[in-house]
């Protein structure tokens, strides 16, 4: 009788455990799917911000690049990138299977959807920095290579091995919870390579003195709206990286919010210290820098350190932009200081502000190794890609097309036809 009772108890216990597991899977799937939708919405934020910071004659061109980043990113990452990044990784350097998955487990599809949005985010960083003088087709080729190869290879070093093995940076203990380096710095180093090969926009620097000239964006309302959308989407970016609907989400989202707010304050203080005007664009970039900075450590630090991380990241976005101008590098939207320099700081901060293990020198050294690995992988590889494209297809639009605007020369349409009658269609009606 006791044996029968034990068997019955074991059966019902196992049945209850299986039911709980199914419920957990459903809840986790729902949360990650919602987070993926929020990260997808970030593309709208990037499109608005980058278009608003560009001149009206290039508004459509910038929007088109953001739109196609998602389209190409989705197809190419499904086809190649997912396998390289998350496939079986016995070497520690890249995955070797699960390319173009068509018969995977339900949870695998959820992970793939979420990670597609991350890949699109990484490459979109390039489009803003390289705006207003890049050939459309050449940009799309470069974006495809970044999505298919540059981004997922480094991602495999940190997040790889979902189907076996693990990345070499993960093995040494590198911390990057949601991608300050994996997503944002990789995108920024590719953007840096792109603007070096391209050169600055016409008229950006005085030909005699070399002093920078302001080229204001055409619609700061779009910039502000884009900033708010990016901030909203970041809750999915960081919160969804739990890959589970658990109690840690509250702290992650709070840290995300506080760092973004502190980033704007850091930009404000730095603008005052440099004697610069308090610009809307600089303030919004400060918030985005705060978001980039907290992305690596949002799950492992307390709110106080999240504020410190965001504050410093916002300051970095101002000083970094000034430094780039001194180097005569033309980054239209400030993507490199915001995503690259703030990403460096955020990744380092994730190692020194760990709750219960503050200022661990060994962990700080590991973070520096990962930061360096990201730069020395992405920057020279992207530089080679852009160089080859430039020497074969041509990366930069002609001076005539740049002056006329890429909306009309690349797409045969303009964003504001009533204000651009001199270049709109001369067709029989």
Secondary structure as GFF3:
##gff-version 3
##sequence-region A 1 429
A	DSSP	alpha_helix	2	53	.	.	.	ID=ss1
A	DSSP	three_ten_helix	56	58	.	.	.	ID=ss2
A	DSSP	alpha_helix	59	76	.	.	.	ID=ss3
A	DSSP	pi_helix	77	81	.	.	.	ID=ss4
A	DSSP	alpha_helix	82	86	.	.	.	ID=ss5
A	DSSP	alpha_helix	106	129	.	.	.	ID=ss6
A	DSSP	alpha_helix	136	145	.	.	.	ID=ss7
A	DSSP	pi_helix	146	150	.	.	.	ID=ss8
A	DSSP	alpha_helix	151	159	.	.	.	ID=ss9
A	DSSP	alpha_helix	168	171	.	.	.	ID=ss10
A	DSSP	pi_helix	180	185	.	.	.	ID=ss11
A	DSSP	alpha_helix	186	198	.	.	.	ID=ss12
A	DSSP	alpha_helix	220	239	.	.	.	ID=ss13
A	DSSP	three_ten_helix	240	242	.	.	.	ID=ss14
A	DSSP	alpha_helix	249	274	.	.	.	ID=ss15
A	DSSP	alpha_helix	280	295	.	.	.	ID=ss16
A	DSSP	alpha_helix	303	326	.	.	.	ID=ss17
A	DSSP	alpha_helix	335	335	.	.	.	ID=ss18
A	DSSP	pi_helix	336	341	.	.	.	ID=ss19
A	DSSP	alpha_helix	342	352	.	.	.	ID=ss20
A	DSSP	alpha_helix	361	392	.	.	.	ID=ss21
A	DSSP	alpha_helix	399	404	.	.	.	ID=ss22
A	DSSP	alpha_helix	406	411	.	.	.	ID=ss23
A	DSSP	three_ten_helix	417	419	.	.	.	ID=ss24
###
